[in-house]
Amino acid sequence: MAACRWPALTARPRGPTTVAGTGGRPRSGKAAGQGMRGALAAQAGLVAAGLPCLILAGMAQALYGPSLPVFARSHALETSQLGLLLAAHWGGGASAIALMVLAPGRLPPRAGLAVFAAGAAAIALGPVWWAMLAGAAAIGAGGAILSTVYNRSFLALFAARGPAMVALLNAMFGLGAIIGPLAWVALGQDPRAAYLGLALLAALMLPLAAAGGGGPRPAAAALSGAATLPPDPGRFLPNWGILAFGAVAVGLEASLAGLGPTALIALGTDEARSAELMSLFFLAFLAGRLLLVALAGRVPAFTLFALSVAGLGLLALAAALGAGAVAFVPAGAFVGAVFPTYFVVAARLMGAHPRVAPAIMSAGLAGGILLPPALTLAMAQLGDGVLFAAVAGVALATALAALLRLRAVNGAAAPVRA
């Protein structure tokens, strides 16, 4: 494996915009106006399709937390087995991302929604545990397709506003994560009703996703006003350092969001209250992502990443020392900032190759697959309340490593200006 490198992106040549088939002559005012209208239409369609899909993905991930104690009773499961549902979710996502790496552009958003709907229906109707694991894998696969396509497309299509729009897109995930636990309580804490509702919503969104598109190549063509594809982005060069940071950080997000309610219950919180705290956690999560919209472009993305991991580590430590619910809720704000900042930094470091976005997602999914089951094993041996101490240790060590690399990464990942 090659040594970790932190290359800066190269600037794309800029000059008079031309129309394909005109021999390189500058566009007329009419052609420029048509190109601008096409770009605005592409942006509007992408927003109309992408934001609701990320809300749906957020609802699904947030439902695992309050659902796990119910599944443990209904299927007579040990704590160590509950992590399998989260691992199945993230494993399904990794499988979808692997397909996207092998065949870039072949999995559109409507495919993600269809797989997502099937998975939610399987969890709702599955009579046995393995069927529910298969359903979680399908939800994870569908959500990964949606997240990969729309994050990549938002970053490409909105150009200089890309980081802020990625933060807004992922804020919608946070909004869905707030709605999920609230819907859970409103539906009487019934997993069947909650997951059937998810399946129905995904099916209803299929026409919207088909109309909104969601691929970087059409987006780039709309922005440039040209009918040709963008130039060859060169070789795919993964940056193993930033991918490792992303894997750990997303694993921490998955662990707190999925296992947090179980740990709170072990510390004396009742199930209904833990579901309410989960909603407050994701309200803070949403606030953190909305704050990123304002900070994008003002504070380097890797600085925000390092501070976010440090913040969630300190609050997890406070929860482990007895603060419990008081520390758990604000930790959501720091958790919410982790993925968007990681995605922006990694995309800038690794370039515009079609395999870059799937690779970024793959690293995060690897963390989501591996870390929650490891923590559930520790919880089974040492008690469910140990989750917060374990998260604190991993997060603070990761934050220290990020701070040591801060200047180098921020320099390499700085946006290129004309």
N, C-alpha and C positions, 0 to 999 in steps of 0.2 A: 504494500500500500504506500502510495506516495506521501511525502511529508505534507503537513497541513500548509496551505497557502491562503493568503488573503488578498487576491487580486482586485484591483479596481476595475469597474466597467469602463469600456472604451466609449467615447462619444460617438454618436451616430452623425455622419456628415450632414451638414445643413446647407441649404441653398434654395434657389427658386423652386417651388413645387411644380412638377410637370405632370402631364396626363399621359398615361400609357398610350402608345400609338401615335404620338405627335412629334416623334423625333427629338424629344428632350426640350421642346419649346415651353416657355412658361405658360401656365394656365391663364385663360381669359378670366375676367371678372365674373362672368356667368358661371364658368366651370368651378371657380373658387367658391362661389355662393352655393352651388349644388353640393360641392364637397363638404362645406360647413353644415349644410342641412342634413346631409347623410351622416356626418359625425354626431350631430345632436340627436338624430333619430336612433342611431346605434346606442348612444349613451342612455337615452330614455328607456329603450327596450331592455337594456342590460339591467338598469336599476329596477324596473318594474318586475323583472323576473328574478333577479338575484336576491333582493332584500327579503321577499317572502320565503324563498327557499332556505335562507340561512336562519330565519325565525323558526321554521319547522325543524331544522337540524338542532337548534338550541333547545327546543321543547323536548326532543327525544333524549338528548344527553342528560338533561336535568331530571327526567323522570326516573332514571336508574336509581338515583339516591333514595327517594322515598319508597320505590318499589322493592328494593332488595330485602328489607326486613319482612315484607309480606311474602315474597317468594321463598324466603328461608322457612317460614312457617308452613306454607302450602305444599312445599316439596321436601320438607324435613331435611334441610341443608345445613351443613356446618359453615361457620364463618369463612373458612379457607376456600370453600366452594363458590362463594358469592363472587369472588374476584374473577371467576371463569366467565361470567356474563359480560363484565367489562372487557376482559381479554378477547372474547368473541367479537364484541363490537369493534374494537380497534384492529383485531385480526382481519375482519371483513373489510375494513377500510384499507388495510395494507394490501390485501389481495386485489382490490380495485385499483389502487395506485400502481401496483406492479403491472397490471394490464395497460394502464395509461402510459407507463414507461416504455413498454414493448410496442404499443400501437398508439402513438400520440394522436389526439384528435378524434379517436374512434368512439369515445364514450361521451355523448352529449348530456346536458342536464336532464332531459326527459327520461333517459335511461336510468339516471340516478334516482329520480323520483319513483319510477316504476319499481325498482329494486327495494327502495325504502318502504313503499306501501306494502309490498309483499312481506317484508320483514316485520313491520308493525302488526300486520294481521296474524303472522305466525306466533308472535309473543302473546297476542290477545287470545288466540284460539288454541294454541299448542297444549295438548293434554299432558305432555311429559317434558322433563327438563331439557333433553337434548333438542327438542323442537324449538324451545325458547332460545337456546344457544344459537341455533341456526337463524332464528329470527333476528337476534341481536347482531349476528354477523352481516345479515342483509341490510339492516339499518345502518351499520357502520360503513358498508360498501357504498350505499346510496349517498350518505352524508359526505363521504370522502370525495366522491365524484363531484357533487355540488360545490363543495368548498374549494377543491382544486381548480375547477373550471372558472368559477366566479372570482376567486381571489386573483388568479392570473389575468383574467380579462379586465377586471377593474384596474389593476396596476398598469396594464398596457394601454387601455383605451383612454384613461383620464390623464395620461402623461404627467405633467408637473403636479397635478392634484391627485395622482395615483395613491401615494401613501395615506393621505387623508381619506380618500374614498375607500381604501382597504380597511381603514379603521372604522369607518361608518358601516361598511358591509358586515364586519365582525361584531359591531355593536348590535346589529340585528340578531345575531346569534345570542348575544346576551339578553336581548328583549325576549326571545323565545324561551330562554332558560328561566326567566322570571315567570312567564306565563305557564310553563309546564307544571311546576309544583302547585301553583294556584288552581290550575285546572284539576290537578290530582285531588286536592282537598274538596273542590266543588263537586267532583264526581264521586264523593264518598270514599276516597282512597281505594278505588276499584281498578286494578290493573287492566282488566278486560275492557272496561269502558274507555280508559285513557288511551290504550294502544289501538283500539278500534278507531277512536277519534283521529289519531295520527294517520292511520292508513287512509281514512276518508279524506283528510286534508291533502295528503300527498296526491291522491288520485284527482282531486279537484284542481290541483295546480299544474297538472300535465299540459293543458293547452297553453297556459301562460308561459311555461318554460319553452315550449316549442316555438311560440311567437317571439320570445325575447332573445333567442339564440344563446350565445355564450361560448365564444371561442376567440382567441387572440388574433387569429389571422383575419377574419372579417372585420374585427375592430381596427386593426392596423390599416387595412385597406380603406375603411371609412374615414379614418383620420387623415390619411395622406391624400385622399381623393383619387388614388390610382386604382386601376383594375388589376394590377399585378400583385403577387405576394411579396412580403418584405424580403430583404436580402438574406442570404444564408448566414445564420448566427455563428457558424464555426463549430468546433468540437465541444462536446459536453465535458466540462471539467468540474467535478464535485469538489466542494470545499468541506473536508471532513471535520474541521474544527467547528464551524458554525452549525453543521448538521448535528454534531454531538451535543452542543448547547441546546438546540431545539428539541432533541430527543428527551433529554432530562427534564426540560422545562414543561413540555407538553405532558410528560408522564406525571409530573407533579400536579398539573391542572386536572388530569383525569382522576388522579387519586383523591384529591380533595373534593372534587365535584361528585364523584361516585361513591366514595366511602365516608365522606364527612358526616352524613346523618347517622350512619352506623356507629361511628366513634362518639358522636354527641349523645346517642342513646346509652352507650356504655358509661358515659360520664354522668348519667342521671336525667337526661332530657327525654320527655315522652315523645312518641312517634308523631303526633299531630304538631307539636311544637317544633320538632326537628324539620318537618316539611315546611313550616312557616319560615324557619331560619334559613332553609335552603332558598326560598324565594328572596329573602333579604340578601343572602350571599350573592345571588345572581343580579339583584338590583345594584349592588355595589359593583359587580362584574360589568354591568352595562355602563355604569357611571365611569368606570375606568376606561372603557373603550371609547366613550364619547369624549372624555378628556384627551385621548390620543388624537382625535380629530383636530382639536385646537392646538396640540403640541407638535403635530407632524410638521416637519420643515423648520421648526424652531429649536428643537432639542434633537441631537443625533439619536437615531433609532436604537443603536446598541447601548447607548447610555440609558435610555428608557428601559430596555430589556434588563440590564444589570440591576437597576433600581427596583424593577418590578419583582425580580426573583428574590432580591434581598428583603423587600417588604413582606412578601408572602412567607419567607422563612422566619422573620422576626415575629410575625403574628402567629404562625404555627407554634413557635416556641412559647409565646404567651399562653396559647390555648393549652399546651402540654403542662404548663406550670399552674394551671387552675383557672385561667380566664374563660376557657370553654367557648360558649356561644358569643360572648362579648368580643373575642378576638376572631372567631370564625367568620363572622359577617363581613367586617372590613377587609379581610383577606381576599374576598372576591374581587375588589378593585384592582389589586395587584395581579391576581390570576388572570383577569380579563385583558391586561396589557401584554401578557407574555407572547401569545401567538402572533398578533399583528406585527409587533416589533421584530420578532424573529423572522417572519416571512419577508418583510421589507429588506432587512439586512442581508438575508441569504440570497434573495433575488438580485440585489445589487452586486453582491460578491461573485455570483456564479453566472450572470449574464442572461441572454435571451433564448438560449436553446430550448426547444420544446420539451426536453426531459427535465428541465430545471424545476418547474413547479411540482411535478410528481415526486421528484427527489426530495424537495423540501417537505412535502406532505408525508413522504415515507418515513423520514427521520422522526417526525413528531408521532406518527402512528406507532413506530417501534417503541418509543417511550411509553405510549399508552397501553401497548400490549404487555410489556415486561414489568413496569413498575407497580401497577395495582396488584397483580397476583403476588409479587414479592412482598408487598406490604401486608396483604391479607394473611400470608404465612406468618409474618411477625405478629400480627394481631391475634392469630390463633394460638400462638405460643405464649405471648406476653400480655394478652388482653386487648380488646378493641380500642381502648383509650390510647394505646401506644402510637397510633397513627400520627398524631400531631407531632410527637417528638421525632419520629422517623422522617416525616416531611421536612421538619425544621433542619435536621442535620444535612439532608441532601440539598435543600435549597440554599442554605448558607454557604456550603462548600462550593456550589455552582456559582453563586454570586461572587465569591472571592475570586474564583478562576476568571469570571467575566471582567471583573474590575482590573485584574492584572493585564488583560488583553485590550482594555478599553481604548487607549490611544491608537494602537495599531489597527484595530478593527474599524473604528470611526473614521480614520484616515482613508482606509481602503474602500469603505462603503459610502463615502460622501458622494452625493449626486454630482454628476458632471454638468457643468454650466458652460453655455456657449460663450 
